[in-house]
Amino acid sequence: MDHRSLHAPVDFNKSVAEMTPEEKLRYDHQMMHEKHKGHEAMHSEMVLVLFITLIVAQIALVQWKTKHYRSYSQKIPV
């Protein structure tokens, strides 16, 4: 069974006991997609927060280096 056949429609008029093993696999796969709907959006939000945090941290380090060079050079090994 290739991955494209997992996305074939499932007949929900049958009970799980009446389904063939392939239909059960497709049913479980479809239920997994329903359960994780919207999960991709959460991942993209997490990546966006990561990038914003990295940018703000870089700006803070540059500001620290320009305004307080002595303490910066003591804490950050060059």
mmCIF file of the N, C-alpha and C atoms, coordinates in Angstrom:
data_MODEL
# 
_entry.id   MODEL 
# 
loop_
_atom_site.group_PDB 
_atom_site.id 
_atom_site.type_symbol 
_atom_site.label_atom_id 
_atom_site.label_alt_id 
_atom_site.label_comp_id 
_atom_site.label_asym_id 
_atom_site.label_entity_id 
_atom_site.label_seq_id 
_atom_site.pdbx_PDB_ins_code 
_atom_site.Cartn_x 
_atom_site.Cartn_y 
_atom_site.Cartn_z 
_atom_site.occupancy 
_atom_site.B_iso_or_equiv 
_atom_site.pdbx_formal_charge 
_atom_site.auth_seq_id 
_atom_site.auth_comp_id 
_atom_site.auth_asym_id 
_atom_site.auth_atom_id 
_atom_site.pdbx_PDB_model_num 
ATOM 1   N N  . MET A 1 1  ? 0.855   -1.175 0.000  1.00 0.00 ? 1  MET A N  1 
ATOM 2   C CA . MET A 1 1  ? 0.000   0.000  0.000  1.00 0.00 ? 1  MET A CA 1 
ATOM 3   C C  . MET A 1 1  ? 0.901   1.239  0.000  1.00 0.00 ? 1  MET A C  1 
ATOM 4   N N  . ASP A 1 2  ? 0.767   2.079  -1.006 1.00 0.00 ? 2  ASP A N  1 
ATOM 5   C CA . ASP A 1 2  ? 1.575   3.298  -1.055 1.00 0.00 ? 2  ASP A CA 1 
ATOM 6   C C  . ASP A 1 2  ? 0.881   4.415  -0.282 1.00 0.00 ? 2  ASP A C  1 
ATOM 7   N N  . HIS A 1 3  ? 1.599   5.514  -0.083 1.00 0.00 ? 3  HIS A N  1 
ATOM 8   C CA . HIS A 1 3  ? 1.063   6.589  0.758  1.00 0.00 ? 3  HIS A CA 1 
ATOM 9   C C  . HIS A 1 3  ? -0.124  7.300  0.126  1.00 0.00 ? 3  HIS A C  1 
ATOM 10  N N  . ARG A 1 4  ? -0.276  7.257  -1.199 1.00 0.00 ? 4  ARG A N  1 
ATOM 11  C CA . ARG A 1 4  ? -1.420  7.919  -1.840 1.00 0.00 ? 4  ARG A CA 1 
ATOM 12  C C  . ARG A 1 4  ? -2.725  7.189  -1.558 1.00 0.00 ? 4  ARG A C  1 
ATOM 13  N N  . SER A 1 5  ? -2.661  5.882  -1.385 1.00 0.00 ? 5  SER A N  1 
ATOM 14  C CA . SER A 1 5  ? -3.894  5.134  -1.128 1.00 0.00 ? 5  SER A CA 1 
ATOM 15  C C  . SER A 1 5  ? -4.410  5.364  0.296  1.00 0.00 ? 5  SER A C  1 
ATOM 16  N N  . LEU A 1 6  ? -3.563  5.896  1.191  1.00 0.00 ? 6  LEU A N  1 
ATOM 17  C CA . LEU A 1 6  ? -4.026  6.219  2.538  1.00 0.00 ? 6  LEU A CA 1 
ATOM 18  C C  . LEU A 1 6  ? -5.039  7.364  2.517  1.00 0.00 ? 6  LEU A C  1 
ATOM 19  N N  . HIS A 1 7  ? -5.000  8.193  1.484  1.00 0.00 ? 7  HIS A N  1 
ATOM 20  C CA . HIS A 1 7  ? -5.876  9.347  1.400  1.00 0.00 ? 7  HIS A CA 1 
ATOM 21  C C  . HIS A 1 7  ? -7.145  9.070  0.591  1.00 0.00 ? 7  HIS A C  1 
ATOM 22  N N  . ALA A 1 8  ? -7.347  7.820  0.197  1.00 0.00 ? 8  ALA A N  1 
ATOM 23  C CA . ALA A 1 8  ? -8.579  7.455  -0.504 1.00 0.00 ? 8  ALA A CA 1 
ATOM 24  C C  . ALA A 1 8  ? -9.753  7.569  0.472  1.00 0.00 ? 8  ALA A C  1 
ATOM 25  N N  . PRO A 1 9  ? -10.920 7.935  0.004  1.00 0.00 ? 9  PRO A N  1 
ATOM 26  C CA . PRO A 1 9  ? -12.062 8.107  0.917  1.00 0.00 ? 9  PRO A CA 1 
ATOM 27  C C  . PRO A 1 9  ? -12.464 6.796  1.594  1.00 0.00 ? 9  PRO A C  1 
ATOM 28  N N  . VAL A 1 10 ? -12.977 6.927  2.802  1.00 0.00 ? 10 VAL A N  1 
ATOM 29  C CA . VAL A 1 10 ? -13.418 5.782  3.599  1.00 0.00 ? 10 VAL A CA 1 
ATOM 30  C C  . VAL A 1 10 ? -14.945 5.835  3.690  1.00 0.00 ? 10 VAL A C  1 
ATOM 31  N N  . ASP A 1 11 ? -15.585 4.675  3.584  1.00 0.00 ? 11 ASP A N  1 
ATOM 32  C CA . ASP A 1 11 ? -17.040 4.590  3.714  1.00 0.00 ? 11 ASP A CA 1 
ATOM 33  C C  . ASP A 1 11 ? -17.384 4.553  5.201  1.00 0.00 ? 11 ASP A C  1 
ATOM 34  N N  . PHE A 1 12 ? -17.925 5.655  5.718  1.00 0.00 ? 12 PHE A N  1 
ATOM 35  C CA . PHE A 1 12 ? -18.243 5.743  7.138  1.00 0.00 ? 12 PHE A CA 1 
ATOM 36  C C  . PHE A 1 12 ? -19.569 5.074  7.475  1.00 0.00 ? 12 PHE A C  1 
ATOM 37  N N  . ASN A 1 13 ? -20.259 4.514  6.474  1.00 0.00 ? 13 ASN A N  1 
ATOM 38  C CA . ASN A 1 13 ? -21.494 3.781  6.747  1.00 0.00 ? 13 ASN A CA 1 
ATOM 39  C C  . ASN A 1 13 ? -21.205 2.396  7.321  1.00 0.00 ? 13 ASN A C  1 
ATOM 40  N N  . LYS A 1 14 ? -19.971 1.918  7.139  1.00 0.00 ? 14 LYS A N  1 
ATOM 41  C CA . LYS A 1 14 ? -19.580 0.623  7.694  1.00 0.00 ? 14 LYS A CA 1 
ATOM 42  C C  . LYS A 1 14 ? -19.102 0.817  9.132  1.00 0.00 ? 14 LYS A C  1 
ATOM 43  N N  . SER A 1 15 ? -19.285 -0.210 9.936  1.00 0.00 ? 15 SER A N  1 
ATOM 44  C CA . SER A 1 15 ? -18.697 -0.168 11.276 1.00 0.00 ? 15 SER A CA 1 
ATOM 45  C C  . SER A 1 15 ? -17.227 -0.569 11.156 1.00 0.00 ? 15 SER A C  1 
ATOM 46  N N  . VAL A 1 16 ? -16.477 -0.284 12.183 1.00 0.00 ? 16 VAL A N  1 
ATOM 47  C CA . VAL A 1 16 ? -15.049 -0.611 12.160 1.00 0.00 ? 16 VAL A CA 1 
ATOM 48  C C  . VAL A 1 16 ? -14.848 -2.122 12.048 1.00 0.00 ? 16 VAL A C  1 
ATOM 49  N N  . ALA A 1 17 ? -15.744 -2.900 12.624 1.00 0.00 ? 17 ALA A N  1 
ATOM 50  C CA . ALA A 1 17 ? -15.624 -4.361 12.569 1.00 0.00 ? 17 ALA A CA 1 
ATOM 51  C C  . ALA A 1 17 ? -15.839 -4.890 11.149 1.00 0.00 ? 17 ALA A C  1 
ATOM 52  N N  . GLU A 1 18 ? -16.625 -4.194 10.331 1.00 0.00 ? 18 GLU A N  1 
ATOM 53  C CA . GLU A 1 18 ? -16.902 -4.642 8.963  1.00 0.00 ? 18 GLU A CA 1 
ATOM 54  C C  . GLU A 1 18 ? -15.831 -4.215 7.963  1.00 0.00 ? 18 GLU A C  1 
ATOM 55  N N  . MET A 1 19 ? -14.926 -3.336 8.364  1.00 0.00 ? 19 MET A N  1 
ATOM 56  C CA . MET A 1 19 ? -13.920 -2.813 7.433  1.00 0.00 ? 19 MET A CA 1 
ATOM 57  C C  . MET A 1 19 ? -12.806 -3.820 7.201  1.00 0.00 ? 19 MET A C  1 
ATOM 58  N N  . THR A 1 20 ? -12.242 -3.762 5.994  1.00 0.00 ? 20 THR A N  1 
ATOM 59  C CA . THR A 1 20 ? -11.070 -4.577 5.678  1.00 0.00 ? 20 THR A CA 1 
ATOM 60  C C  . THR A 1 20 ? -9.864  -3.948 6.367  1.00 0.00 ? 20 THR A C  1 
ATOM 61  N N  . PRO A 1 21 ? -8.747  -4.663 6.475  1.00 0.00 ? 21 PRO A N  1 
ATOM 62  C CA . PRO A 1 21 ? -7.555  -4.071 7.103  1.00 0.00 ? 21 PRO A CA 1 
ATOM 63  C C  . PRO A 1 21 ? -7.098  -2.778 6.412  1.00 0.00 ? 21 PRO A C  1 
ATOM 64  N N  . GLU A 1 22 ? -7.209  -2.725 5.075  1.00 0.00 ? 22 GLU A N  1 
ATOM 65  C CA . GLU A 1 22 ? -6.818  -1.506 4.359  1.00 0.00 ? 22 GLU A CA 1 
ATOM 66  C C  . GLU A 1 22 ? -7.752  -0.344 4.698  1.00 0.00 ? 22 GLU A C  1 
ATOM 67  N N  . GLU A 1 23 ? -9.058  -0.643 4.802  1.00 0.00 ? 23 GLU A N  1 
ATOM 68  C CA . GLU A 1 23 ? -10.015 0.406  5.153  1.00 0.00 ? 23 GLU A CA 1 
ATOM 69  C C  . GLU A 1 23 ? -9.789  0.896  6.590  1.00 0.00 ? 23 GLU A C  1 
ATOM 70  N N  . LYS A 1 24 ? -9.459  -0.024 7.494  1.00 0.00 ? 24 LYS A N  1 
ATOM 71  C CA . LYS A 1 24 ? -9.162  0.372  8.872  1.00 0.00 ? 24 LYS A CA 1 
ATOM 72  C C  . LYS A 1 24 ? -7.941  1.281  8.915  1.00 0.00 ? 24 LYS A C  1 
ATOM 73  N N  . LEU A 1 25 ? -6.929  0.944  8.125  1.00 0.00 ? 25 LEU A N  1 
ATOM 74  C CA . LEU A 1 25 ? -5.718  1.766  8.065  1.00 0.00 ? 25 LEU A CA 1 
ATOM 75  C C  . LEU A 1 25 ? -6.043  3.163  7.537  1.00 0.00 ? 25 LEU A C  1 
ATOM 76  N N  . ARG A 1 26 ? -6.849  3.224  6.470  1.00 0.00 ? 26 ARG A N  1 
ATOM 77  C CA . ARG A 1 26 ? -7.243  4.528  5.928  1.00 0.00 ? 26 ARG A CA 1 
ATOM 78  C C  . ARG A 1 26 ? -8.091  5.299  6.925  1.00 0.00 ? 26 ARG A C  1 
ATOM 79  N N  . TYR A 1 27 ? -9.008  4.592  7.623  1.00 0.00 ? 27 TYR A N  1 
ATOM 80  C CA . TYR A 1 27 ? -9.857  5.223  8.633  1.00 0.00 ? 27 TYR A CA 1 
ATOM 81  C C  . TYR A 1 27 ? -9.001  5.813  9.755  1.00 0.00 ? 27 TYR A C  1 
ATOM 82  N N  . ASP A 1 28 ? -8.056  5.025  10.265 1.00 0.00 ? 28 ASP A N  1 
ATOM 83  C CA . ASP A 1 28 ? -7.172  5.512  11.333 1.00 0.00 ? 28 ASP A CA 1 
ATOM 84  C C  . ASP A 1 28 ? -6.349  6.707  10.861 1.00 0.00 ? 28 ASP A C  1 
ATOM 85  N N  . HIS A 1 29 ? -5.888  6.645  9.620  1.00 0.00 ? 29 HIS A N  1 
ATOM 86  C CA . HIS A 1 29 ? -5.099  7.738  9.057  1.00 0.00 ? 29 HIS A CA 1 
ATOM 87  C C  . HIS A 1 29 ? -5.941  9.012  8.935  1.00 0.00 ? 29 HIS A C  1 
ATOM 88  N N  . GLN A 1 30 ? -7.173  8.862  8.486  1.00 0.00 ? 30 GLN A N  1 
ATOM 89  C CA . GLN A 1 30 ? -8.056  10.016 8.354  1.00 0.00 ? 30 GLN A CA 1 
ATOM 90  C C  . GLN A 1 30 ? -8.395  10.604 9.729  1.00 0.00 ? 30 GLN A C  1 
ATOM 91  N N  . MET A 1 31 ? -8.616  9.747  10.723 1.00 0.00 ? 31 MET A N  1 
ATOM 92  C CA . MET A 1 31 ? -8.907  10.233 12.074 1.00 0.00 ? 31 MET A CA 1 
ATOM 93  C C  . MET A 1 31 ? -7.690  10.951 12.667 1.00 0.00 ? 31 MET A C  1 
ATOM 94  N N  . MET A 1 32 ? -6.489  10.479 12.352 1.00 0.00 ? 32 MET A N  1 
ATOM 95  C CA . MET A 1 32 ? -5.277  11.143 12.815 1.00 0.00 ? 32 MET A CA 1 
ATOM 96  C C  . MET A 1 32 ? -5.190  12.547 12.219 1.00 0.00 ? 32 MET A C  1 
ATOM 97  N N  . HIS A 1 33 ? -5.538  12.693 10.932 1.00 0.00 ? 33 HIS A N  1 
ATOM 98  C CA . HIS A 1 33 ? -5.540  14.016 10.307 1.00 0.00 ? 33 HIS A CA 1 
ATOM 99  C C  . HIS A 1 33 ? -6.581  14.925 10.948 1.00 0.00 ? 33 HIS A C  1 
ATOM 100 N N  . GLU A 1 34 ? -7.753  14.392 11.264 1.00 0.00 ? 34 GLU A N  1 
ATOM 101 C CA . GLU A 1 34 ? -8.793  15.191 11.915 1.00 0.00 ? 34 GLU A CA 1 
ATOM 102 C C  . GLU A 1 34 ? -8.338  15.645 13.309 1.00 0.00 ? 34 GLU A C  1 
ATOM 103 N N  . LYS A 1 35 ? -7.684  14.751 14.021 1.00 0.00 ? 35 LYS A N  1 
ATOM 104 C CA . LYS A 1 35 ? -7.229  15.058 15.375 1.00 0.00 ? 35 LYS A CA 1 
ATOM 105 C C  . LYS A 1 35 ? -6.169  16.155 15.375 1.00 0.00 ? 35 LYS A C  1 
ATOM 106 N N  . HIS A 1 36 ? -5.318  16.182 14.365 1.00 0.00 ? 36 HIS A N  1 
ATOM 107 C CA . HIS A 1 36 ? -4.208  17.131 14.316 1.00 0.00 ? 36 HIS A CA 1 
ATOM 108 C C  . HIS A 1 36 ? -4.477  18.309 13.382 1.00 0.00 ? 36 HIS A C  1 
ATOM 109 N N  . LYS A 1 37 ? -5.733  18.562 13.062 1.00 0.00 ? 37 LYS A N  1 
ATOM 110 C CA . LYS A 1 37 ? -6.082  19.689 12.195 1.00 0.00 ? 37 LYS A CA 1 
ATOM 111 C C  . LYS A 1 37 ? -5.666  20.990 12.879 1.00 0.00 ? 37 LYS A C  1 
ATOM 112 N N  . GLY A 1 38 ? -5.013  21.882 12.146 1.00 0.00 ? 38 GLY A N  1 
ATOM 113 C CA . GLY A 1 38 ? -4.545  23.147 12.697 1.00 0.00 ? 38 GLY A CA 1 
ATOM 114 C C  . GLY A 1 38 ? -3.173  23.061 13.334 1.00 0.00 ? 38 GLY A C  1 
ATOM 115 N N  . HIS A 1 39 ? -2.590  21.879 13.376 1.00 0.00 ? 39 HIS A N  1 
ATOM 116 C CA . HIS A 1 39 ? -1.287  21.686 13.995 1.00 0.00 ? 39 HIS A CA 1 
ATOM 117 C C  . HIS A 1 39 ? -0.194  22.404 13.211 1.00 0.00 ? 39 HIS A C  1 
ATOM 118 N N  . GLU A 1 40 ? -0.321  22.479 11.889 1.00 0.00 ? 40 GLU A N  1 
ATOM 119 C CA . GLU A 1 40 ? 0.687   23.131 11.054 1.00 0.00 ? 40 GLU A CA 1 
ATOM 120 C C  . GLU A 1 40 ? 0.751   24.623 11.364 1.00 0.00 ? 40 GLU A C  1 
ATOM 121 N N  . ALA A 1 41 ? -0.402  25.230 11.624 1.00 0.00 ? 41 ALA A N  1 
ATOM 122 C CA . ALA A 1 41 ? -0.437  26.656 11.957 1.00 0.00 ? 41 ALA A CA 1 
ATOM 123 C C  . ALA A 1 41 ? 0.304   26.911 13.268 1.00 0.00 ? 41 ALA A C  1 
ATOM 124 N N  . MET A 1 42 ? 0.159   26.005 14.209 1.00 0.00 ? 42 MET A N  1 
ATOM 125 C CA . MET A 1 42 ? 0.861   26.160 15.485 1.00 0.00 ? 42 MET A CA 1 
ATOM 126 C C  . MET A 1 42 ? 2.370   26.090 15.273 1.00 0.00 ? 42 MET A C  1 
ATOM 127 N N  . HIS A 1 43 ? 2.829   25.197 14.419 1.00 0.00 ? 43 HIS A N  1 
ATOM 128 C CA . HIS A 1 43 ? 4.257   25.094 14.142 1.00 0.00 ? 43 HIS A CA 1 
ATOM 129 C C  . HIS A 1 43 ? 4.778   26.360 13.478 1.00 0.00 ? 43 HIS A C  1 
ATOM 130 N N  . SER A 1 44 ? 4.023   26.929 12.554 1.00 0.00 ? 44 SER A N  1 
ATOM 131 C CA . SER A 1 44 ? 4.487   28.154 11.897 1.00 0.00 ? 44 SER A CA 1 
ATOM 132 C C  . SER A 1 44 ? 4.529   29.310 12.896 1.00 0.00 ? 44 SER A C  1 
ATOM 133 N N  . GLU A 1 45 ? 3.599   29.367 13.846 1.00 0.00 ? 45 GLU A N  1 
ATOM 134 C CA . GLU A 1 45 ? 3.652   30.389 14.892 1.00 0.00 ? 45 GLU A CA 1 
ATOM 135 C C  . GLU A 1 45 ? 4.884   30.202 15.763 1.00 0.00 ? 45 GLU A C  1 
ATOM 136 N N  . MET A 1 46 ? 5.223   28.970 16.081 1.00 0.00 ? 46 MET A N  1 
ATOM 137 C CA . MET A 1 46 ? 6.399   28.703 16.907 1.00 0.00 ? 46 MET A CA 1 
ATOM 138 C C  . MET A 1 46 ? 7.676   29.136 16.194 1.00 0.00 ? 46 MET A C  1 
ATOM 139 N N  . VAL A 1 47 ? 7.769   28.878 14.897 1.00 0.00 ? 47 VAL A N  1 
ATOM 140 C CA . VAL A 1 47 ? 8.943   29.294 14.129 1.00 0.00 ? 47 VAL A CA 1 
ATOM 141 C C  . VAL A 1 47 ? 9.029   30.813 14.072 1.00 0.00 ? 47 VAL A C  1 
ATOM 142 N N  . LEU A 1 48 ? 7.899   31.486 13.899 1.00 0.00 ? 48 LEU A N  1 
ATOM 143 C CA . LEU A 1 48 ? 7.875   32.942 13.877 1.00 0.00 ? 48 LEU A CA 1 
ATOM 144 C C  . LEU A 1 48 ? 8.351   33.510 15.212 1.00 0.00 ? 48 LEU A C  1 
ATOM 145 N N  . VAL A 1 49 ? 7.906   32.954 16.325 1.00 0.00 ? 49 VAL A N  1 
ATOM 146 C CA . VAL A 1 49 ? 8.349   33.404 17.645 1.00 0.00 ? 49 VAL A CA 1 
ATOM 147 C C  . VAL A 1 49 ? 9.848   33.173 17.812 1.00 0.00 ? 49 VAL A C  1 
ATOM 148 N N  . LEU A 1 50 ? 10.346  32.043 17.325 1.00 0.00 ? 50 LEU A N  1 
ATOM 149 C CA . LEU A 1 50 ? 11.785  31.760 17.396 1.00 0.00 ? 50 LEU A CA 1 
ATOM 150 C C  . LEU A 1 50 ? 12.586  32.810 16.639 1.00 0.00 ? 50 LEU A C  1 
ATOM 151 N N  . PHE A 1 51 ? 12.193  33.135 15.413 1.00 0.00 ? 51 PHE A N  1 
ATOM 152 C CA . PHE A 1 51 ? 12.918  34.125 14.620 1.00 0.00 ? 51 PHE A CA 1 
ATOM 153 C C  . PHE A 1 51 ? 12.876  35.505 15.273 1.00 0.00 ? 51 PHE A C  1 
ATOM 154 N N  . ILE A 1 52 ? 11.729  35.895 15.780 1.00 0.00 ? 52 ILE A N  1 
ATOM 155 C CA . ILE A 1 52 ? 11.611  37.204 16.433 1.00 0.00 ? 52 ILE A CA 1 
ATOM 156 C C  . ILE A 1 52 ? 12.510  37.252 17.671 1.00 0.00 ? 52 ILE A C  1 
ATOM 157 N N  . THR A 1 53 ? 12.537  36.163 18.434 1.00 0.00 ? 53 THR A N  1 
ATOM 158 C CA . THR A 1 53 ? 13.393  36.107 19.625 1.00 0.00 ? 53 THR A CA 1 
ATOM 159 C C  . THR A 1 53 ? 14.861  36.214 19.248 1.00 0.00 ? 53 THR A C  1 
ATOM 160 N N  . LEU A 1 54 ? 15.281  35.524 18.206 1.00 0.00 ? 54 LEU A N  1 
ATOM 161 C CA . LEU A 1 54 ? 16.675  35.595 17.767 1.00 0.00 ? 54 LEU A CA 1 
ATOM 162 C C  . LEU A 1 54 ? 17.050  37.001 17.310 1.00 0.00 ? 54 LEU A C  1 
ATOM 163 N N  . ILE A 1 55 ? 16.165  37.661 16.586 1.00 0.00 ? 55 ILE A N  1 
ATOM 164 C CA . ILE A 1 55 ? 16.439  39.016 16.103 1.00 0.00 ? 55 ILE A CA 1 
ATOM 165 C C  . ILE A 1 55 ? 16.536  39.988 17.277 1.00 0.00 ? 55 ILE A C  1 
ATOM 166 N N  . VAL A 1 56 ? 15.604  39.911 18.222 1.00 0.00 ? 56 VAL A N  1 
ATOM 167 C CA . VAL A 1 56 ? 15.634  40.803 19.389 1.00 0.00 ? 56 VAL A CA 1 
ATOM 168 C C  . VAL A 1 56 ? 16.895  40.548 20.221 1.00 0.00 ? 56 VAL A C  1 
ATOM 169 N N  . ALA A 1 57 ? 17.285  39.294 20.382 1.00 0.00 ? 57 ALA A N  1 
ATOM 170 C CA . ALA A 1 57 ? 18.495  38.976 21.145 1.00 0.00 ? 57 ALA A CA 1 
ATOM 171 C C  . ALA A 1 57 ? 19.737  39.555 20.467 1.00 0.00 ? 57 ALA A C  1 
ATOM 172 N N  . GLN A 1 58 ? 19.805  39.483 19.148 1.00 0.00 ? 58 GLN A N  1 
ATOM 173 C CA . GLN A 1 58 ? 20.955  40.051 18.435 1.00 0.00 ? 58 GLN A CA 1 
ATOM 174 C C  . GLN A 1 58 ? 21.002  41.570 18.604 1.00 0.00 ? 58 GLN A C  1 
ATOM 175 N N  . ILE A 1 59 ? 19.859  42.211 18.514 1.00 0.00 ? 59 ILE A N  1 
ATOM 176 C CA . ILE A 1 59 ? 19.810  43.669 18.694 1.00 0.00 ? 59 ILE A CA 1 
ATOM 177 C C  . ILE A 1 59 ? 20.248  44.027 20.113 1.00 0.00 ? 59 ILE A C  1 
ATOM 178 N N  . ALA A 1 60 ? 19.778  43.271 21.103 1.00 0.00 ? 60 ALA A N  1 
ATOM 179 C CA . ALA A 1 60 ? 20.157  43.534 22.499 1.00 0.00 ? 60 ALA A CA 1 
ATOM 180 C C  . ALA A 1 60 ? 21.659  43.357 22.701 1.00 0.00 ? 60 ALA A C  1 
ATOM 181 N N  . LEU A 1 61 ? 22.252  42.337 22.097 1.00 0.00 ? 61 LEU A N  1 
ATOM 182 C CA . LEU A 1 61 ? 23.697  42.130 22.227 1.00 0.00 ? 61 LEU A CA 1 
ATOM 183 C C  . LEU A 1 61 ? 24.485  43.272 21.595 1.00 0.00 ? 61 LEU A C  1 
ATOM 184 N N  . VAL A 1 62 ? 24.060  43.733 20.440 1.00 0.00 ? 62 VAL A N  1 
ATOM 185 C CA . VAL A 1 62 ? 24.760  44.834 19.771 1.00 0.00 ? 62 VAL A CA 1 
ATOM 186 C C  . VAL A 1 62 ? 24.644  46.106 20.609 1.00 0.00 ? 62 VAL A C  1 
ATOM 187 N N  . GLN A 1 63 ? 23.461  46.375 21.153 1.00 0.00 ? 63 GLN A N  1 
ATOM 188 C CA . GLN A 1 63 ? 23.280  47.558 22.000 1.00 0.00 ? 63 GLN A CA 1 
ATOM 189 C C  . GLN A 1 63 ? 24.153  47.462 23.256 1.00 0.00 ? 63 GLN A C  1 
ATOM 190 N N  . TRP A 1 64 ? 24.204  46.285 23.856 1.00 0.00 ? 64 TRP A N  1 
ATOM 191 C CA . TRP A 1 64 ? 25.040  46.083 25.040 1.00 0.00 ? 64 TRP A CA 1 
ATOM 192 C C  . TRP A 1 64 ? 26.504  46.333 24.702 1.00 0.00 ? 64 TRP A C  1 
ATOM 193 N N  . LYS A 1 65 ? 26.940  45.808 23.561 1.00 0.00 ? 65 LYS A N  1 
ATOM 194 C CA . LYS A 1 65 ? 28.343  45.966 23.163 1.00 0.00 ? 65 LYS A CA 1 
ATOM 195 C C  . LYS A 1 65 ? 28.684  47.436 22.926 1.00 0.00 ? 65 LYS A C  1 
ATOM 196 N N  . THR A 1 66 ? 27.778  48.196 22.299 1.00 0.00 ? 66 THR A N  1 
ATOM 197 C CA . THR A 1 66 ? 28.084  49.595 21.997 1.00 0.00 ? 66 THR A CA 1 
ATOM 198 C C  . THR A 1 66 ? 27.989  50.487 23.235 1.00 0.00 ? 66 THR A C  1 
ATOM 199 N N  . LYS A 1 67 ? 27.104  50.217 24.167 1.00 0.00 ? 67 LYS A N  1 
ATOM 200 C CA . LYS A 1 67 ? 26.905  51.104 25.320 1.00 0.00 ? 67 LYS A CA 1 
ATOM 201 C C  . LYS A 1 67 ? 27.738  50.703 26.538 1.00 0.00 ? 67 LYS A C  1 
ATOM 202 N N  . HIS A 1 68 ? 28.024  49.419 26.711 1.00 0.00 ? 68 HIS A N  1 
ATOM 203 C CA . HIS A 1 68 ? 28.738  48.947 27.902 1.00 0.00 ? 68 HIS A CA 1 
ATOM 204 C C  . HIS A 1 68 ? 29.824  47.958 27.471 1.00 0.00 ? 68 HIS A C  1 
ATOM 205 N N  . TYR A 1 69 ? 30.814  48.448 26.751 1.00 0.00 ? 69 TYR A N  1 
ATOM 206 C CA . TYR A 1 69 ? 31.802  47.551 26.156 1.00 0.00 ? 69 TYR A CA 1 
ATOM 207 C C  . TYR A 1 69 ? 32.601  46.797 27.213 1.00 0.00 ? 69 TYR A C  1 
ATOM 208 N N  . ARG A 1 70 ? 32.935  47.436 28.342 1.00 0.00 ? 70 ARG A N  1 
ATOM 209 C CA . ARG A 1 70 ? 33.756  46.774 29.359 1.00 0.00 ? 70 ARG A CA 1 
ATOM 210 C C  . ARG A 1 70 ? 33.051  45.546 29.929 1.00 0.00 ? 70 ARG A C  1 
ATOM 211 N N  . SER A 1 71 ? 31.796  45.686 30.308 1.00 0.00 ? 71 SER A N  1 
ATOM 212 C CA . SER A 1 71 ? 31.098  44.530 30.879 1.00 0.00 ? 71 SER A CA 1 
ATOM 213 C C  . SER A 1 71 ? 30.822  43.471 29.801 1.00 0.00 ? 71 SER A C  1 
ATOM 214 N N  . TYR A 1 72 ? 30.569  43.941 28.576 1.00 0.00 ? 72 TYR A N  1 
ATOM 215 C CA . TYR A 1 72 ? 30.351  43.005 27.467 1.00 0.00 ? 72 TYR A CA 1 
ATOM 216 C C  . TYR A 1 72 ? 31.605  42.166 27.230 1.00 0.00 ? 72 TYR A C  1 
ATOM 217 N N  . SER A 1 73 ? 32.754  42.825 27.197 1.00 0.00 ? 73 SER A N  1 
ATOM 218 C CA . SER A 1 73 ? 34.005  42.096 26.900 1.00 0.00 ? 73 SER A CA 1 
ATOM 219 C C  . SER A 1 73 ? 34.405  41.171 28.045 1.00 0.00 ? 73 SER A C  1 
ATOM 220 N N  . GLN A 1 74 ? 33.949  41.479 29.271 1.00 0.00 ? 74 GLN A N  1 
ATOM 221 C CA . GLN A 1 74 ? 34.252  40.574 30.386 1.00 0.00 ? 74 GLN A CA 1 
ATOM 222 C C  . GLN A 1 74 ? 33.394  39.336 30.352 1.00 0.00 ? 74 GLN A C  1 
ATOM 223 N N  . LYS A 1 75 ? 32.148  39.443 29.886 1.00 0.00 ? 75 LYS A N  1 
ATOM 224 C CA . LYS A 1 75 ? 31.208  38.325 29.917 1.00 0.00 ? 75 LYS A CA 1 
ATOM 225 C C  . LYS A 1 75 ? 31.241  37.473 28.636 1.00 0.00 ? 75 LYS A C  1 
ATOM 226 N N  . ILE A 1 76 ? 31.526  38.081 27.509 1.00 0.00 ? 76 ILE A N  1 
ATOM 227 C CA . ILE A 1 76 ? 31.521  37.368 26.230 1.00 0.00 ? 76 ILE A CA 1 
ATOM 228 C C  . ILE A 1 76 ? 32.949  37.116 25.779 1.00 0.00 ? 76 ILE A C  1 
ATOM 229 N N  . PRO A 1 77 ? 33.388  35.851 25.737 1.00 0.00 ? 77 PRO A N  1 
ATOM 230 C CA . PRO A 1 77 ? 34.757  35.592 25.249 1.00 0.00 ? 77 PRO A CA 1 
ATOM 231 C C  . PRO A 1 77 ? 34.842  35.846 23.744 1.00 0.00 ? 77 PRO A C  1 
ATOM 232 N N  . VAL A 1 78 ? 35.872  36.542 23.368 1.00 0.00 ? 78 VAL A N  1 
ATOM 233 C CA . VAL A 1 78 ? 36.025  36.903 21.953 1.00 0.00 ? 78 VAL A CA 1 
ATOM 234 C C  . VAL A 1 78 ? 37.003  35.984 21.273 1.00 0.00 ? 78 VAL A C  1 
# 
